[in-house]
Amino acid sequence: MKVWVDPERCQGHTLCAMIAPDSFRLSDIDGSSSAVSEVVPDDQVDLVREAAQSCPEQAIILRD
């Protein structure tokens, strides 16, 4: 699975980083999120899916 965060949608709610801290990093400037890696490790798939579903702005895009 691949993941990325739409920078125009992300509002820095930080839920993704709370749910999947190994897969998302937050900007020190505005708190916006980005994926640590485009390819999600197998052991992180469930957490990344949960983070995507929890994003209020639906800024996390997943592709199989």
All heavy atoms as TSV, in Angstrom:
chain	resi	resn	atom	element	x	y	z
A	1	MET	N	N	0.850	-1.172	0.000
A	1	MET	CA	C	0.000	0.000	0.000
A	1	MET	C	C	0.898	1.238	0.000
A	1	MET	O	O	1.966	1.251	0.596
A	1	MET	CB	C	-0.904	-0.015	1.233
A	1	MET	CG	C	-1.800	1.188	1.326
A	1	MET	SD	S	-3.092	1.075	2.588
A	1	MET	CE	C	-2.143	1.075	4.062
A	2	LYS	N	N	0.404	2.277	-0.651
A	2	LYS	CA	C	1.104	3.563	-0.675
A	2	LYS	C	C	0.235	4.622	0.008
A	2	LYS	O	O	-0.991	4.530	-0.019
A	2	LYS	CB	C	1.412	3.981	-2.104
A	2	LYS	CG	C	2.421	3.081	-2.775
A	2	LYS	CD	C	2.801	3.599	-4.134
A	2	LYS	CE	C	3.853	2.686	-4.744
A	2	LYS	NZ	N	4.325	3.203	-6.019
A	3	VAL	N	N	0.880	5.615	0.584
A	3	VAL	CA	C	0.169	6.674	1.300
A	3	VAL	C	C	0.837	8.015	1.029
A	3	VAL	O	O	2.047	8.098	0.854
A	3	VAL	CB	C	0.144	6.392	2.829
A	3	VAL	CG1	C	1.543	6.359	3.405
A	3	VAL	CG2	C	-0.721	7.401	3.564
A	4	TRP	N	N	0.032	9.037	0.962
A	4	TRP	CA	C	0.552	10.405	0.965
A	4	TRP	C	C	-0.524	11.317	1.535
A	4	TRP	O	O	-1.687	10.964	1.630
A	4	TRP	CB	C	1.049	10.864	-0.394
A	4	TRP	CG	C	0.046	11.059	-1.473
A	4	TRP	CD1	C	-0.595	12.208	-1.798
A	4	TRP	CD2	C	-0.441	10.070	-2.380
A	4	TRP	NE1	N	-1.444	11.998	-2.847
A	4	TRP	CE2	C	-1.366	10.685	-3.221
A	4	TRP	CE3	C	-0.191	8.713	-2.556
A	4	TRP	CZ2	C	-2.053	9.999	-4.215
A	4	TRP	CZ3	C	-0.872	8.034	-3.543
A	4	TRP	CH2	C	-1.776	8.683	-4.361
A	5	VAL	N	N	-0.097	12.501	1.940
A	5	VAL	CA	C	-0.985	13.484	2.559
A	5	VAL	C	C	-1.112	14.669	1.614
A	5	VAL	O	O	-0.116	15.233	1.171
A	5	VAL	CB	C	-0.437	13.942	3.928
A	5	VAL	CG1	C	-1.368	14.980	4.548
A	5	VAL	CG2	C	-0.247	12.753	4.858
A	6	ASP	N	N	-2.355	15.036	1.308
A	6	ASP	CA	C	-2.622	16.192	0.461
A	6	ASP	C	C	-2.339	17.455	1.277
A	6	ASP	O	O	-3.059	17.757	2.230
A	6	ASP	CB	C	-4.080	16.161	0.004
A	6	ASP	CG	C	-4.440	17.296	-0.930
A	6	ASP	OD1	O	-3.765	18.348	-0.916
A	6	ASP	OD2	O	-5.427	17.144	-1.678
A	7	PRO	N	N	-1.292	18.204	0.931
A	7	PRO	CA	C	-0.920	19.380	1.725
A	7	PRO	C	C	-1.963	20.503	1.688
A	7	PRO	O	O	-1.996	21.343	2.580
A	7	PRO	CB	C	0.402	19.827	1.110
A	7	PRO	CG	C	0.392	19.278	-0.276
A	7	PRO	CD	C	-0.412	18.008	-0.223
A	8	GLU	N	N	-2.799	20.498	0.670
A	8	GLU	CA	C	-3.828	21.540	0.592
A	8	GLU	C	C	-5.011	21.227	1.502
A	8	GLU	O	O	-5.741	22.132	1.900
A	8	GLU	CB	C	-4.280	21.715	-0.847
A	8	GLU	CG	C	-3.176	22.294	-1.722
A	8	GLU	CD	C	-3.641	22.606	-3.121
A	8	GLU	OE1	O	-4.857	22.771	-3.339
A	8	GLU	OE2	O	-2.776	22.687	-4.003
A	9	ARG	N	N	-5.212	19.966	1.814
A	9	ARG	CA	C	-6.320	19.570	2.696
A	9	ARG	C	C	-5.915	19.510	4.166
A	9	ARG	O	O	-6.734	19.761	5.038
A	9	ARG	CB	C	-6.855	18.199	2.297
A	9	ARG	CG	C	-7.662	18.188	1.055
A	9	ARG	CD	C	-8.226	16.809	0.857
A	9	ARG	NE	N	-9.077	16.747	-0.299
A	9	ARG	CZ	C	-9.695	15.654	-0.680
A	9	ARG	NH1	N	-9.560	14.531	-0.003
A	9	ARG	NH2	N	-10.466	15.675	-1.750
A	10	CYS	N	N	-4.668	19.114	4.420
A	10	CYS	CA	C	-4.224	18.908	5.805
A	10	CYS	C	C	-4.289	20.221	6.581
A	10	CYS	O	O	-3.746	21.237	6.161
A	10	CYS	CB	C	-2.797	18.352	5.818
A	10	CYS	SG	S	-2.191	18.059	7.492
A	11	GLN	N	N	-4.948	20.148	7.737
A	11	GLN	CA	C	-5.081	21.322	8.600
A	11	GLN	C	C	-4.300	21.184	9.902
A	11	GLN	O	O	-4.445	21.996	10.808
A	11	GLN	CB	C	-6.571	21.564	8.914
A	11	GLN	CG	C	-7.410	21.868	7.689
A	11	GLN	CD	C	-7.017	23.180	7.047
A	11	GLN	OE1	O	-6.936	24.201	7.720
A	11	GLN	NE2	N	-6.763	23.157	5.752
A	12	GLY	N	N	-3.500	20.121	10.004
A	12	GLY	CA	C	-2.651	19.956	11.184
A	12	GLY	C	C	-3.379	19.507	12.427
A	12	GLY	O	O	-2.987	19.885	13.538
A	13	HIS	N	N	-4.402	18.675	12.290
A	13	HIS	CA	C	-5.123	18.172	13.463
A	13	HIS	C	C	-4.281	17.178	14.264
A	13	HIS	O	O	-4.587	16.918	15.418
A	13	HIS	CB	C	-6.435	17.508	13.047
A	13	HIS	CG	C	-7.414	18.455	12.450
A	13	HIS	ND1	N	-8.114	19.379	13.195
A	13	HIS	CD2	C	-7.813	18.636	11.165
A	13	HIS	CE1	C	-8.904	20.077	12.402
A	13	HIS	NE2	N	-8.736	19.653	11.160
A	14	THR	N	N	-3.277	16.586	13.672
A	14	THR	CA	C	-2.284	15.677	14.261
A	14	THR	C	C	-2.814	14.287	14.627
A	14	THR	O	O	-2.090	13.498	15.221
A	14	THR	CB	C	-1.555	16.279	15.488
A	14	THR	OG1	O	-2.419	16.302	16.614
A	14	THR	CG2	C	-1.013	17.675	15.182
A	15	LEU	N	N	-4.042	13.971	14.291
A	15	LEU	CA	C	-4.585	12.656	14.630
A	15	LEU	C	C	-3.792	11.533	13.982
A	15	LEU	O	O	-3.563	10.490	14.600
A	15	LEU	CB	C	-6.058	12.552	14.222
A	15	LEU	CG	C	-7.023	13.446	14.981
A	15	LEU	CD1	C	-8.417	13.354	14.365
A	15	LEU	CD2	C	-7.057	13.064	16.436
A	16	CYS	N	N	-3.365	11.728	12.748
A	16	CYS	CA	C	-2.625	10.682	12.046
A	16	CYS	C	C	-1.344	10.332	12.790
A	16	CYS	O	O	-1.015	9.150	12.962
A	16	CYS	CB	C	-2.329	11.082	10.615
A	16	CYS	SG	S	-1.406	12.623	10.443
A	17	ALA	N	N	-0.627	11.332	13.257
A	17	ALA	CA	C	0.624	11.092	13.962
A	17	ALA	C	C	0.385	10.469	15.335
A	17	ALA	O	O	1.232	9.733	15.839
A	17	ALA	CB	C	1.422	12.380	14.100
A	18	MET	N	N	-0.752	10.736	15.931
A	18	MET	CA	C	-1.083	10.100	17.207
A	18	MET	C	C	-1.428	8.630	16.997
A	18	MET	O	O	-1.068	7.781	17.806
A	18	MET	CB	C	-2.236	10.831	17.892
A	18	MET	CG	C	-1.839	12.165	18.470
A	18	MET	SD	S	-3.133	12.889	19.477
A	18	MET	CE	C	-4.023	13.812	18.239
A	19	ILE	N	N	-2.111	8.329	15.906
A	19	ILE	CA	C	-2.526	6.956	15.628
A	19	ILE	C	C	-1.384	6.124	15.056
A	19	ILE	O	O	-1.195	4.965	15.439
A	19	ILE	CB	C	-3.731	6.953	14.664
A	19	ILE	CG1	C	-4.943	7.577	15.354
A	19	ILE	CG2	C	-4.046	5.541	14.173
A	19	ILE	CD1	C	-6.101	7.895	14.428
A	20	ALA	N	N	-0.632	6.680	14.139
A	20	ALA	CA	C	0.450	5.962	13.459
A	20	ALA	C	C	1.729	6.796	13.470
A	20	ALA	O	O	2.180	7.289	12.434
A	20	ALA	CB	C	0.028	5.621	12.035
A	21	PRO	N	N	2.357	6.950	14.631
A	21	PRO	CA	C	3.523	7.835	14.741
A	21	PRO	C	C	4.728	7.397	13.914
A	21	PRO	O	O	5.570	8.228	13.579
A	21	PRO	CB	C	3.843	7.827	16.237
A	21	PRO	CG	C	3.215	6.573	16.758
A	21	PRO	CD	C	2.013	6.327	15.898
A	22	ASP	N	N	4.806	6.123	13.557
A	22	ASP	CA	C	5.935	5.663	12.751
A	22	ASP	C	C	5.729	5.933	11.262
A	22	ASP	O	O	6.666	5.788	10.476
A	22	ASP	CB	C	6.163	4.166	12.960
A	22	ASP	CG	C	6.643	3.849	14.367
A	22	ASP	OD1	O	7.231	4.746	15.020
A	22	ASP	OD2	O	6.430	2.712	14.820
A	23	SER	N	N	4.511	6.323	10.882
A	23	SER	CA	C	4.201	6.513	9.463
A	23	SER	C	C	3.968	7.959	9.064
A	23	SER	O	O	3.971	8.278	7.876
A	23	SER	CB	C	2.966	5.685	9.090
A	23	SER	OG	O	3.257	4.310	9.199
A	24	PHE	N	N	3.752	8.847	10.050
A	24	PHE	CA	C	3.487	10.253	9.742
A	24	PHE	C	C	4.388	11.144	10.589
A	24	PHE	O	O	4.632	10.876	11.751
A	24	PHE	CB	C	2.020	10.603	10.015
A	24	PHE	CG	C	1.063	9.847	9.155
A	24	PHE	CD1	C	0.453	8.697	9.609
A	24	PHE	CD2	C	0.788	10.269	7.858
A	24	PHE	CE1	C	-0.418	7.975	8.808
A	24	PHE	CE2	C	-0.076	9.559	7.041
A	24	PHE	CZ	C	-0.679	8.405	7.524
A	25	ARG	N	N	4.875	12.222	9.969
A	25	ARG	CA	C	5.661	13.218	10.701
A	25	ARG	C	C	4.946	14.563	10.571
A	25	ARG	O	O	4.273	14.838	9.576
A	25	ARG	CB	C	7.085	13.283	10.194
A	25	ARG	CG	C	7.211	13.751	8.772
A	25	ARG	CD	C	8.670	13.890	8.347
A	25	ARG	NE	N	8.756	13.793	6.897
A	25	ARG	CZ	C	9.340	12.831	6.232
A	25	ARG	NH1	N	9.931	11.854	6.873
A	25	ARG	NH2	N	9.353	12.818	4.928
A	26	LEU	N	N	5.125	15.387	11.572
A	26	LEU	CA	C	4.476	16.699	11.606
A	26	LEU	C	C	5.493	17.799	11.374
A	26	LEU	O	O	6.612	17.743	11.878
A	26	LEU	CB	C	3.792	16.902	12.963
A	26	LEU	CG	C	2.737	15.859	13.337
A	26	LEU	CD1	C	2.227	16.126	14.744
A	26	LEU	CD2	C	1.601	15.843	12.335
A	27	SER	N	N	5.073	18.810	10.656
A	27	SER	CA	C	5.916	19.973	10.405
A	27	SER	C	C	6.069	20.787	11.682
A	27	SER	O	O	5.098	21.020	12.402
A	27	SER	CB	C	5.276	20.841	9.317
A	27	SER	OG	O	5.886	22.109	9.271
A	28	ASP	N	N	7.289	21.208	11.959
A	28	ASP	CA	C	7.536	22.086	13.108
A	28	ASP	C	C	6.968	23.475	12.872
A	28	ASP	O	O	6.753	24.234	13.810
A	28	ASP	CB	C	9.039	22.202	13.385
A	28	ASP	CG	C	9.628	20.906	13.909
A	28	ASP	OD1	O	8.881	20.102	14.500
A	28	ASP	OD2	O	10.842	20.698	13.725
A	29	ILE	N	N	6.732	23.821	11.630
A	29	ILE	CA	C	6.271	25.168	11.292
A	29	ILE	C	C	4.773	25.325	11.504
A	29	ILE	O	O	4.323	26.236	12.185
A	29	ILE	CB	C	6.648	25.519	9.835
A	29	ILE	CG1	C	8.172	25.541	9.700
A	29	ILE	CG2	C	6.027	26.849	9.410
A	29	ILE	CD1	C	8.676	25.619	8.286
A	30	ASP	N	N	3.983	24.426	10.899
A	30	ASP	CA	C	2.529	24.598	10.982
A	30	ASP	C	C	1.779	23.356	11.461
A	30	ASP	O	O	0.556	23.353	11.503
A	30	ASP	CB	C	1.963	25.057	9.636
A	30	ASP	CG	C	2.190	24.036	8.529
A	30	ASP	OD1	O	2.728	22.943	8.790
A	30	ASP	OD2	O	1.829	24.345	7.374
A	31	GLY	N	N	2.487	22.302	11.822
A	31	GLY	CA	C	1.839	21.097	12.326
A	31	GLY	C	C	1.239	20.211	11.257
A	31	GLY	O	O	0.629	19.198	11.572
A	32	SER	N	N	1.397	20.592	9.995
A	32	SER	CA	C	0.825	19.759	8.927
A	32	SER	C	C	1.593	18.443	8.857
A	32	SER	O	O	2.727	18.323	9.302
A	32	SER	CB	C	0.880	20.490	7.583
A	32	SER	OG	O	2.222	20.735	7.217
A	33	SER	N	N	0.937	17.456	8.290
A	33	SER	CA	C	1.467	16.105	8.268
A	33	SER	C	C	2.030	15.732	6.899
A	33	SER	O	O	1.601	16.261	5.870
A	33	SER	CB	C	0.344	15.137	8.637
A	33	SER	OG	O	0.792	13.807	8.584
A	34	SER	N	N	2.951	14.787	6.911
A	34	SER	CA	C	3.425	14.159	5.680
A	34	SER	C	C	3.768	12.718	6.023
A	34	SER	O	O	4.009	12.377	7.187
A	34	SER	CB	C	4.639	14.886	5.110
A	34	SER	OG	O	5.711	14.861	6.012
A	35	ALA	N	N	3.761	11.866	5.018
A	35	ALA	CA	C	4.096	10.465	5.228
A	35	ALA	C	C	5.604	10.319	5.383
A	35	ALA	O	O	6.369	10.967	4.675
A	35	ALA	CB	C	3.602	9.627	4.059
A	36	VAL	N	N	6.016	9.479	6.296
A	36	VAL	CA	C	7.437	9.202	6.485
A	36	VAL	C	C	7.982	8.520	5.242
A	36	VAL	O	O	9.071	8.817	4.784
A	36	VAL	CB	C	7.650	8.333	7.741
A	36	VAL	CG1	C	9.083	7.832	7.835
A	36	VAL	CG2	C	7.268	9.110	8.992
A	37	SER	N	N	7.183	7.607	4.675
A	37	SER	CA	C	7.554	6.889	3.463
A	37	SER	C	C	6.301	6.681	2.631
A	37	SER	O	O	5.225	6.456	3.180
A	37	SER	CB	C	8.174	5.537	3.813
A	37	SER	OG	O	8.374	4.760	2.643
A	38	GLU	N	N	6.425	6.761	1.311
A	38	GLU	CA	C	5.264	6.539	0.448
A	38	GLU	C	C	4.758	5.106	0.553
A	38	GLU	O	O	3.564	4.851	0.489
A	38	GLU	CB	C	5.639	6.857	-0.999
A	38	GLU	CG	C	4.486	6.696	-1.957
A	38	GLU	CD	C	4.876	7.028	-3.377
A	38	GLU	OE1	O	5.128	8.213	-3.655
A	38	GLU	OE2	O	4.907	6.101	-4.198
A	39	VAL	N	N	5.673	4.164	0.727
A	39	VAL	CA	C	5.306	2.751	0.840
A	39	VAL	C	C	5.115	2.415	2.316
A	39	VAL	O	O	6.011	2.618	3.135
A	39	VAL	CB	C	6.380	1.841	0.218
A	39	VAL	CG1	C	6.021	0.381	0.393
A	39	VAL	CG2	C	6.567	2.182	-1.253
A	40	VAL	N	N	3.924	1.906	2.648
A	40	VAL	CA	C	3.596	1.583	4.031
A	40	VAL	C	C	4.125	0.187	4.365
A	40	VAL	O	O	3.787	-0.778	3.675
A	40	VAL	CB	C	2.067	1.633	4.244
A	40	VAL	CG1	C	1.714	1.271	5.679
A	40	VAL	CG2	C	1.514	3.003	3.873
A	41	PRO	N	N	4.929	0.065	5.427
A	41	PRO	CA	C	5.387	-1.259	5.847
A	41	PRO	C	C	4.188	-2.127	6.250
A	41	PRO	O	O	3.185	-1.618	6.773
A	41	PRO	CB	C	6.277	-0.966	7.059
A	41	PRO	CG	C	6.636	0.472	6.948
A	41	PRO	CD	C	5.486	1.135	6.248
A	42	ASP	N	N	4.310	-3.414	6.032
A	42	ASP	CA	C	3.210	-4.334	6.319
A	42	ASP	C	C	2.690	-4.219	7.747
A	42	ASP	O	O	1.490	-4.315	7.982
A	42	ASP	CB	C	3.625	-5.785	6.043
A	42	ASP	CG	C	3.806	-6.062	4.559
A	42	ASP	OD1	O	3.256	-5.301	3.727
A	42	ASP	OD2	O	4.502	-7.042	4.227
A	43	ASP	N	N	3.585	-3.991	8.695
A	43	ASP	CA	C	3.157	-3.923	10.092
A	43	ASP	C	C	2.470	-2.601	10.446
A	43	ASP	O	O	1.949	-2.452	11.551
A	43	ASP	CB	C	4.340	-4.175	11.035
A	43	ASP	CG	C	5.401	-3.089	10.970
A	43	ASP	OD1	O	5.502	-2.382	9.946
A	43	ASP	OD2	O	6.140	-2.957	11.967
A	44	GLN	N	N	2.420	-1.657	9.512
A	44	GLN	CA	C	1.784	-0.358	9.752
A	44	GLN	C	C	0.474	-0.166	8.990
A	44	GLN	O	O	-0.215	0.835	9.183
A	44	GLN	CB	C	2.745	0.767	9.365
A	44	GLN	CG	C	3.960	0.869	10.252
A	44	GLN	CD	C	3.584	1.346	11.641
A	44	GLN	OE1	O	2.941	2.383	11.802
A	44	GLN	NE2	N	3.971	0.586	12.646
A	45	VAL	N	N	0.109	-1.122	8.139
A	45	VAL	CA	C	-1.051	-0.964	7.255
A	45	VAL	C	C	-2.329	-0.669	8.033
A	45	VAL	O	O	-3.061	0.268	7.706
A	45	VAL	CB	C	-1.225	-2.202	6.340
A	45	VAL	CG1	C	-2.569	-2.186	5.640
A	45	VAL	CG2	C	-0.091	-2.259	5.330
A	46	ASP	N	N	-2.618	-1.440	9.067
A	46	ASP	CA	C	-3.859	-1.226	9.822
A	46	ASP	C	C	-3.888	0.143	10.489
A	46	ASP	O	O	-4.922	0.822	10.497
A	46	ASP	CB	C	-4.059	-2.327	10.864
A	46	ASP	CG	C	-4.392	-3.676	10.238
A	46	ASP	OD1	O	-4.861	-3.711	9.074
A	46	ASP	OD2	O	-4.196	-4.708	10.916
A	47	LEU	N	N	-2.758	0.563	11.047
A	47	LEU	CA	C	-2.700	1.874	11.703
A	47	LEU	C	C	-2.848	3.011	10.696
A	47	LEU	O	O	-3.531	4.004	10.976
A	47	LEU	CB	C	-1.384	2.023	12.469
A	47	LEU	CG	C	-1.241	1.163	13.721
A	47	LEU	CD1	C	0.164	1.285	14.285
A	47	LEU	CD2	C	-2.271	1.544	14.761
A	48	VAL	N	N	-2.238	2.868	9.533
A	48	VAL	CA	C	-2.340	3.912	8.511
A	48	VAL	C	C	-3.774	3.999	7.991
A	48	VAL	O	O	-4.297	5.095	7.779
A	48	VAL	CB	C	-1.326	3.671	7.373
A	48	VAL	CG1	C	-1.581	4.595	6.201
A	48	VAL	CG2	C	0.091	3.869	7.898
A	49	ARG	N	N	-4.427	2.863	7.822
A	49	ARG	CA	C	-5.844	2.883	7.418
A	49	ARG	C	C	-6.703	3.586	8.472
A	49	ARG	O	O	-7.571	4.390	8.149
A	49	ARG	CB	C	-6.371	1.468	7.196
A	49	ARG	CG	C	-5.912	0.830	5.918
A	49	ARG	CD	C	-6.651	-0.496	5.710
A	49	ARG	NE	N	-5.972	-1.348	4.768
A	49	ARG	CZ	C	-6.084	-1.256	3.450
A	49	ARG	NH1	N	-6.836	-0.339	2.923
A	49	ARG	NH2	N	-5.428	-2.100	2.676
A	50	GLU	N	N	-6.446	3.284	9.732
A	50	GLU	CA	C	-7.193	3.930	10.821
A	50	GLU	C	C	-6.944	5.440	10.822
A	50	GLU	O	O	-7.873	6.236	11.006
A	50	GLU	CB	C	-6.793	3.327	12.161
A	50	GLU	CG	C	-7.544	3.917	13.335
A	50	GLU	CD	C	-7.141	3.333	14.678
A	50	GLU	OE1	O	-6.484	2.277	14.725
A	50	GLU	OE2	O	-7.489	3.970	15.688
A	51	ALA	N	N	-5.697	5.831	10.602
A	51	ALA	CA	C	-5.365	7.257	10.554
A	51	ALA	C	C	-6.106	7.938	9.408
A	51	ALA	O	O	-6.646	9.039	9.574
A	51	ALA	CB	C	-3.861	7.440	10.400
A	52	ALA	N	N	-6.140	7.292	8.256
A	52	ALA	CA	C	-6.839	7.872	7.097
A	52	ALA	C	C	-8.328	8.031	7.387
A	52	ALA	O	O	-8.926	9.054	7.043
A	52	ALA	CB	C	-6.624	6.995	5.872
A	53	GLN	N	N	-8.913	7.043	8.022
A	53	GLN	CA	C	-10.346	7.115	8.342
A	53	GLN	C	C	-10.635	8.166	9.407
A	53	GLN	O	O	-11.722	8.726	9.449
A	53	GLN	CB	C	-10.851	5.749	8.803
A	53	GLN	CG	C	-10.859	4.724	7.701
A	53	GLN	CD	C	-11.150	3.321	8.190
A	53	GLN	OE1	O	-11.151	3.049	9.391
A	53	GLN	NE2	N	-11.374	2.415	7.257
A	54	SER	N	N	-9.657	8.446	10.254
A	54	SER	CA	C	-9.843	9.407	11.345
A	54	SER	C	C	-9.574	10.850	10.949
A	54	SER	O	O	-9.901	11.763	11.699
A	54	SER	CB	C	-8.917	9.040	12.510
A	54	SER	OG	O	-9.221	7.756	13.000
A	55	CYS	N	N	-8.965	11.065	9.794
A	55	CYS	CA	C	-8.611	12.423	9.375
A	55	CYS	C	C	-9.866	13.253	9.092
A	55	CYS	O	O	-10.638	12.930	8.195
A	55	CYS	CB	C	-7.731	12.364	8.121
A	55	CYS	SG	S	-7.253	14.005	7.526
A	56	PRO	N	N	-10.077	14.337	9.846
A	56	PRO	CA	C	-11.272	15.156	9.651
A	56	PRO	C	C	-11.338	15.805	8.267
A	56	PRO	O	O	-12.419	16.095	7.766
A	56	PRO	CB	C	-11.178	16.236	10.725
A	56	PRO	CG	C	-10.113	15.814	11.662
A	56	PRO	CD	C	-9.256	14.829	10.948
A	57	GLU	N	N	-10.185	16.033	7.659
A	57	GLU	CA	C	-10.135	16.707	6.367
A	57	GLU	C	C	-10.024	15.719	5.205
A	57	GLU	O	O	-9.967	16.136	4.044
A	57	GLU	CB	C	-8.946	17.663	6.319
A	57	GLU	CG	C	-8.877	18.656	7.465
A	57	GLU	CD	C	-10.108	19.524	7.581
A	57	GLU	OE1	O	-10.747	19.814	6.557
A	57	GLU	OE2	O	-10.444	19.906	8.722
A	58	GLN	N	N	-9.960	14.411	5.520
A	58	GLN	CA	C	-9.774	13.370	4.498
A	58	GLN	C	C	-8.565	13.698	3.618
A	58	GLN	O	O	-8.600	13.568	2.391
A	58	GLN	CB	C	-11.045	13.204	3.645
A	58	GLN	CG	C	-12.246	12.742	4.463
A	58	GLN	CD	C	-12.030	11.385	5.103
A	58	GLN	OE1	O	-11.915	10.407	4.409
A	58	GLN	NE2	N	-11.936	11.354	6.413
A	59	ALA	N	N	-7.479	14.109	4.271
A	59	ALA	CA	C	-6.269	14.531	3.560
A	59	ALA	C	C	-5.308	13.373	3.281
A	59	ALA	O	O	-4.354	13.546	2.541
A	59	ALA	CB	C	-5.542	15.596	4.378
A	60	ILE	N	N	-5.560	12.218	3.867
A	60	ILE	CA	C	-4.671	11.071	3.691
A	60	ILE	C	C	-5.194	10.210	2.557
A	60	ILE	O	O	-6.327	9.728	2.587
A	60	ILE	CB	C	-4.550	10.255	4.985
A	60	ILE	CG1	C	-4.013	11.148	6.110
A	60	ILE	CG2	C	-3.666	9.029	4.773
A	60	ILE	CD1	C	-4.071	10.517	7.478
A	61	ILE	N	N	-4.356	10.009	1.542
A	61	ILE	CA	C	-4.740	9.247	0.360
A	61	ILE	C	C	-4.005	7.916	0.382
A	61	ILE	O	O	-2.781	7.882	0.554
A	61	ILE	CB	C	-4.417	10.018	-0.928
A	61	ILE	CG1	C	-5.289	11.273	-1.030
A	61	ILE	CG2	C	-4.638	9.156	-2.156
A	61	ILE	CD1	C	-4.679	12.513	-0.582
A	62	LEU	N	N	-4.772	6.833	0.229
A	62	LEU	CA	C	-4.210	5.484	0.207
A	62	LEU	C	C	-4.409	4.866	-1.155
A	62	LEU	O	O	-5.458	5.055	-1.790
A	62	LEU	CB	C	-4.908	4.604	1.247
A	62	LEU	CG	C	-4.899	5.091	2.696
A	62	LEU	CD1	C	-5.702	4.144	3.560
A	62	LEU	CD2	C	-3.475	5.216	3.197
A	63	ARG	N	N	-3.414	4.106	-1.594
A	63	ARG	CA	C	-3.504	3.356	-2.847
A	63	ARG	C	C	-2.937	1.968	-2.615
A	63	ARG	O	O	-1.860	1.834	-2.024
A	63	ARG	CB	C	-2.676	4.021	-3.963
A	63	ARG	CG	C	-3.161	5.379	-4.348
A	63	ARG	CD	C	-4.320	5.295	-5.327
A	63	ARG	NE	N	-4.635	6.606	-5.822
A	63	ARG	CZ	C	-5.725	7.280	-5.506
A	63	ARG	NH1	N	-6.600	6.768	-4.688
A	63	ARG	NH2	N	-5.951	8.480	-6.006
A	64	ASP	N	N	-3.654	0.964	-3.075
A	64	ASP	CA	C	-3.154	-0.424	-2.946
A	64	ASP	C	C	-2.215	-0.756	-4.067
A	64	ASP	O	O	-2.141	-0.169	-5.076
A	64	ASP	CB	C	-4.313	-1.413	-2.947
A	64	ASP	CG	C	-5.087	-1.345	-1.625
A	64	ASP	OD1	O	-4.450	-1.205	-0.578
A	64	ASP	OD2	O	-6.310	-1.450	-1.672
